[in-house]
Amino acid sequence: MKEGIHPDYDAITVTCACGEVIHTRSTKPSYKVDICSKCHPFFTGKQKLIDAAGRVDRFRKKYGQKESATA
């Protein structure tokens, strides 16, 4: 590799809005993120089905699917 043309790759801290701190390496000094794997609904299993303007109900009615017990 040529000297002097590559950015510095240093240890940094990534901080989530939930308070989780992740230590990694990057060319940027630090990151602040809104959501991480500790608080993301997909990873925590707390994902909810959001019905926007009755779209889910229309889909169920159209294709004959029953209402689920978890929804």
Secondary structure as a PSIPRED ss2 file (coil, helix, strand):
# PSIPRED VFORMAT (PSIPRED V4.0)

   1 M C   1.000  0.000  0.000
   2 K C   1.000  0.000  0.000
   3 E C   1.000  0.000  0.000
   4 G C   1.000  0.000  0.000
   5 I C   1.000  0.000  0.000
   6 H C   1.000  0.000  0.000
   7 P C   1.000  0.000  0.000
   8 D C   1.000  0.000  0.000
   9 Y C   1.000  0.000  0.000
  10 D E   0.000  0.000  1.000
  11 A E   0.000  0.000  1.000
  12 I E   0.000  0.000  1.000
  13 T E   0.000  0.000  1.000
  14 V E   0.000  0.000  1.000
  15 T E   0.000  0.000  1.000
  16 C E   0.000  0.000  1.000
  17 A C   1.000  0.000  0.000
  18 C C   1.000  0.000  0.000
  19 G C   1.000  0.000  0.000
  20 E C   1.000  0.000  0.000
  21 V E   0.000  0.000  1.000
  22 I E   0.000  0.000  1.000
  23 H E   0.000  0.000  1.000
  24 T E   0.000  0.000  1.000
  25 R E   0.000  0.000  1.000
  26 S E   0.000  0.000  1.000
  27 T C   1.000  0.000  0.000
  28 K C   1.000  0.000  0.000
  29 P C   1.000  0.000  0.000
  30 S C   1.000  0.000  0.000
  31 Y E   0.000  0.000  1.000
  32 K E   0.000  0.000  1.000
  33 V E   0.000  0.000  1.000
  34 D C   1.000  0.000  0.000
  35 I C   1.000  0.000  0.000
  36 C C   1.000  0.000  0.000
  37 S C   1.000  0.000  0.000
  38 K C   1.000  0.000  0.000
  39 C C   1.000  0.000  0.000
  40 H C   1.000  0.000  0.000
  41 P H   0.000  1.000  0.000
  42 F H   0.000  1.000  0.000
  43 F H   0.000  1.000  0.000
  44 T H   0.000  1.000  0.000
  45 G C   1.000  0.000  0.000
  46 K C   1.000  0.000  0.000
  47 Q C   1.000  0.000  0.000
  48 K C   1.000  0.000  0.000
  49 L C   1.000  0.000  0.000
  50 I C   1.000  0.000  0.000
  51 D C   1.000  0.000  0.000
  52 A C   1.000  0.000  0.000
  53 A C   1.000  0.000  0.000
  54 G C   1.000  0.000  0.000
  55 R H   0.000  1.000  0.000
  56 V H   0.000  1.000  0.000
  57 D H   0.000  1.000  0.000
  58 R H   0.000  1.000  0.000
  59 F H   0.000  1.000  0.000
  60 R H   0.000  1.000  0.000
  61 K H   0.000  1.000  0.000
  62 K H   0.000  1.000  0.000
  63 Y H   0.000  1.000  0.000
  64 G C   1.000  0.000  0.000
  65 Q C   1.000  0.000  0.000
  66 K C   1.000  0.000  0.000
  67 E C   1.000  0.000  0.000
  68 S C   1.000  0.000  0.000
  69 A C   1.000  0.000  0.000
  70 T C   1.000  0.000  0.000
  71 A C   1.000  0.000  0.000
